[in-house]
């Protein structure tokens, strides 16, 4: 579903990504790991079009994307749940979800019942303002908003950050459910090791803007994956 070759990215004169190769397969959870500041979020920004990459090949579903604006990539099937969630605090829960309609044909512009089955709290609070929700509830809202766009590729940046354990468990169940549907590739950036290790099918790890580990979970030792999170 996603194939990156030799991706580079700059912020001004600073090179943040140095020739990154990565593949995320449909029906699998691909986990990208590494300590803070190694370029994980920058890579998700490059894939989502939030920050244009400087060079390399970026294919979605076999089609080269080049440097394409974020709103076009969203319409082509990239759903992005950013670190920090980016909920609109003065809009209601339902209005926040309806932001996803911009990627859909008019005939598909509805909030599916499945969103409320995956995240029951959103039904209870759908007329509350986004800013009134807890961090965990906002995370569920951010994931639902991305799912409404019917993504082929779902990018999740630190979905467990600052969230209470019971909601982490629920988010883990939702991610597993989405994987088992088989029609989506999921790229997960996560530092909560046990959460990531339980979910992932394939691991990549970064250090200083480069990939230093690439392998299926079945072929990697748990200790080797964990070592990529140590400085």
C-alpha positions in Angstrom: 0.0 0.0 0.0 2.8 2.4 0.9 6.3 2.3 -0.5 9.0 4.8 0.3 12.5 4.8 -1.3 15.3 7.2 -0.4 13.1 9.8 1.2 14.8 12.9 2.4 13.3 15.9 4.2 14.7 19.3 5.3 13.7 22.0 7.7 15.5 25.0 6.4 19.2 24.0 6.1 18.8 21.0 8.5 18.4 17.6 6.9 16.0 15.6 9.1 15.4 12.4 7.0 18.4 10.7 5.3 17.3 8.3 2.6 14.5 6.5 4.3 13.1 3.3 2.8 9.9 1.9 4.2 7.0 -0.3 3.2 3.6 -0.6 4.9 1.5 -3.5 3.6 -2.3 -3.7 3.4 -3.8 -5.7 6.2 -0.8 -5.2 8.5 0.3 -2.9 11.3 3.8 -1.5 10.6 5.4 0.1 13.7 8.0 2.8 13.5 10.1 3.2 16.6 12.9 5.3 18.0 13.7 7.8 20.7 12.5 11.4 20.6 13.9 13.6 17.9 15.0 10.9 15.4 12.6 11.9 12.6 9.5 9.7 13.1 6.9 12.5 13.2 8.7 14.2 10.3 8.4 11.0 8.2 4.6 10.9 9.0 4.4 14.6 8.0 6.1 13.8 4.7 3.7 10.9 4.0 0.6 13.0 4.9 1.8 16.0 2.8 1.9 18.2 5.9 5.6 18.9 5.2 6.9 18.3 1.7 9.7 15.8 1.4 12.9 17.0 -0.4 13.6 13.9 -2.5 13.0 10.2 -3.1 10.1 8.1 -4.3 6.7 8.0 -2.5 4.1 5.5 -3.9 0.6 4.8 -2.6 -1.1 1.8 -3.9 1.6 1.5 -6.6 1.1 5.1 -7.8 3.9 7.7 -7.5 2.7 10.6 -5.5 5.5 13.1 -5.8 5.2 16.2 -3.7 1.4 16.5 -3.2 -0.6 18.8 -0.9 -2.0 17.2 2.2 -5.7 17.7 1.2 -5.1 15.9 -2.1 -3.3 13.0 -0.3 -6.2 12.8 2.1 -8.6 12.4 -0.8 -6.3 9.7 -2.2 -6.7 7.7 0.9 -4.2 8.8 3.6 -5.7 9.3 7.0 -3.5 11.1 9.6 -3.9 11.2 13.3 -1.2 13.6 14.4 0.6 13.8 17.7 -1.4 16.2 19.9 -4.6 15.2 18.1 -5.5 18.7 16.7 -9.1 18.6 17.8 -11.1 21.9 17.1 -11.9 22.9 20.7 -14.9 25.1 20.0 -16.6 22.7 17.6 -18.8 19.8 18.8 -17.7 16.2 18.6 -20.0 15.7 15.6 -18.7 18.8 13.9 -15.1 17.6 14.4 -16.0 14.3 12.8 -17.7 16.0 9.9 -14.4 17.7 9.0 -13.6 14.3 7.4 -16.4 14.9 4.9 -14.1 17.1 2.8 -12.5 13.9 1.5 -15.7 12.2 0.5 -18.3 12.4 -2.3 -21.5 14.1 -1.3 -23.4 10.8 -1.3 -21.0 9.4 1.3 -21.0 12.4 3.7 -22.4 10.8 6.9 -21.0 9.7 10.2 -21.2 5.9 10.1 -22.8 4.1 13.1 -19.6 2.1 13.2 -17.8 5.1 14.6 -20.0 5.1 17.7 -19.7 1.3 18.0 -15.9 1.6 18.0 -16.0 4.6 20.3 -19.2 4.7 22.4 -18.2 7.8 24.3 -18.4 9.8 21.1 -22.1 9.1 20.9 -22.6 10.1 24.5 -20.8 13.4 23.9 -21.5 14.2 20.3 -23.0 17.6 21.1 -20.3 18.5 23.5 -17.4 20.8 22.4 -14.2 19.1 21.5 -12.3 21.2 24.1 -14.5 19.7 26.9 -13.2 16.2 26.2 -10.4 14.5 28.1 -7.2 13.7 26.3 -8.2 10.1 25.8 -11.6 11.1 24.5 -10.0 13.6 22.1 -7.7 10.8 20.9 -10.7 8.6 20.1 -12.3 11.5 18.3 -9.2 12.1 16.3 -9.1 8.5 15.2 -12.8 8.5 14.3 -12.3 11.7 12.2 -9.6 10.0 10.2 -11.6 6.9 9.7 -14.5 8.8 8.3 -12.3 9.7 5.3 -12.2 6.0 4.5 -8.4 5.7 4.4 -6.4 3.1 2.6 -3.4 4.1 4.8 -3.9 5.2 8.4 -1.0 7.1 10.1 -1.1 7.1 13.9 1.5 9.3 15.7 1.8 8.4 19.4 -1.8 7.5 20.0 -1.2 6.4 23.6 0.6 9.6 24.7 -0.8 11.0 27.9 -3.8 8.7 27.9 -5.2 6.6 30.8 -4.7 2.8 30.6 -8.3 1.8 30.0 -8.5 4.0 26.9 -5.1 2.7 25.7 -6.6 -0.8 25.8 -9.7 0.3 23.9 -7.6 2.1 21.2 -5.5 -1.1 20.9 -8.6 -3.1 20.3 -9.8 -0.7 17.6 -6.4 -0.8 15.8 -6.5 -4.6 15.9 -10.1 -4.6 14.6 -9.1 -2.3 11.7 -6.2 -4.5 10.8 -8.4 -7.6 10.8 -10.7 -5.9 8.3 -7.8 -6.4 5.8 -8.5 -3.4 3.6 -6.1 -0.8 5.2 -2.4 -0.4 5.9 -1.6 1.0 9.4 1.6 2.8 10.1 2.0 3.3 13.9 4.6 5.6 15.5 4.7 4.6 19.2 7.1 4.7 22.1 4.9 2.6 24.6 6.8 -0.5 23.8 4.5 -3.3 25.0 1.5 -1.7 23.3 3.4 -1.5 20.0 5.0 -4.9 20.3 1.6 -6.6 20.9 0.1 -4.9 17.8 2.8 -4.8 15.2 3.4 -7.2 12.3 6.6 -5.4 11.1 9.0 -3.1 12.8 11.2 -0.3 11.6 13.4 1.8 13.9 15.0 5.1 13.2 18.1 6.9 14.5 19.2 10.3 13.4 16.9 10.3 10.4 17.9 6.9 9.1 16.4 3.4 9.3 18.5 1.2 11.5 16.2 -1.8 11.9 13.7 -3.4 9.4 12.1 -6.7 10.0 9.0 -8.8 10.6 8.2 -9.3 14.2 8.4 -13.1 13.7 12.0 -12.7 12.6 13.2 -10.2 15.3 14.2 -10.7 18.9 12.1 -8.6 21.3 15.3 -7.4 23.0 16.6 -6.1 19.7 13.5 -4.1 19.0 13.5 -2.7 22.5 17.1 -1.7 22.2 16.1 0.8 19.5 14.3 2.8 22.2 17.4 3.3 24.3 19.7 6.3 23.7 
